[in-house]
């Protein structure tokens, strides 16, 4: 599970707990968004070893595309309703994620941590 910022943690944690309850080991990488991209690059080996990655991000929703461009596994993108400016309660992030040009990105609805964790678990089990 990856979050862009600390305010995305509740949604990502819901996804993490869901995947854990379905029998999967989950790594949590919080606050590694594009505003401090060096934090993401410091965890690149861990990310590249994953079978599926859930990325929760608000604001402009860019992080799932960045992560997907760096890994070979599916990325489940979760737009969050947090943010300031023109985030429109998560609509901005949702539209950005739906328009991602990076391959392998699947998008769930705004704040849908449960759905993201469930989908990631299905991907890992080979049932998606």
N, C-alpha and C positions, 0 to 999 in steps of 0.2 A: 504494500500500500504506500502510495506516495501522495504528499500534499504540497501544493504550491506555497501555502502559508499556514500559520498556526490556527487561523480561524476556520480552516477547512478540516481540521482534525476530527470534530464530532461526526461528520459524514463519512470520512475515511475509516474512522474507528468502527462505525456501524458495519461497513463492508468487511473490515478485518475480522470482527467477531463472528459475522455470518460465515465467512470462509473457514474460520477455525471450528465453528460448530459443525460444519460439514466435513471435518476431518483433515483440514490442510494446515500446514505450517505457514505462518505469515510473518514477513519482515515489515517493519514500519519505518518509513523514511519521511519524517515530518519537516516542513519548512525548507524545501529545496527548489523553490520556484525560479522562474527566469530572471527575477530581479537580483538573485544571488546565485547565478547558474554554476559557479564554482562548487557550491555545495552538492549539486547534482552530479557533477563530474567526479567528485571525490567518492561517489558510490557506484560508479559505472560498472565495475566488476560484478557487484551484487545484482544490479539491474539486468545485466546481460546474461546472468545465470538463471533468471526467472522463467517460469513456464507461462505465466500471465501476470499482468501488472494492472492494478487499479490506480488511476490518477484522479484525485479530486482537486478542482481548482475553480476559483471564482474569478472576479475581475474580467480580464479579457480572455481567459480560458486557453492560453497558449501552451501550457505545460504538457498536456497529453500528446500534442503533435511533436513537441521536442523529444519527449521520451520515446515515442514510436519511431522516430528517425534514428534513434541510437540503439535499438534492440531488435531482436528477430522474433519476439513473441507477441501475441495479441495484447493490446492495451484497451482496457475498459475505462472510458472517460466519464467522470461524474461532475457535471457543472454544479457549483454551489451557489446559494443565494446570498452569500456574503460579499462585501465589497462596497466601494464608494464610487462616486462619479456616476457614469452612465452604465451601471451594471444591471439595472432594471430587474432586480430580484433574481438574477441568474440567467435571464434571457440572453444577455450579451455573451456569456460563456457558453451557453447551450448552442447558440447559432455558430459561434466560432468552432466549437468541437464538431458540429454536424458538417461544417464546411472544410474540415481538415483535409489537406492534400497528402498527408502522411498515410501510408498503407497500414492496415491492421488495427485501425481505431474503431471501436464500437462505442456508442454513446447511450447512456441511460438518462432518465429524466432528472431534473433539478433536485438535488438533495437526496437522491435515491441510493443511499449507501447499501441498503439491503439488496436491491436488484443488482448492483455492481458486484457485490461479494458473491452472490448466488451465480451470476454469469461467469465470473472468474473461476469459481469452483467447478462449474460444468465444463469450462474450457480445459482445465487441468485434468479432469477425469476423462476427457475425450468425448463428451456427450453433447457438445455445442456445435 
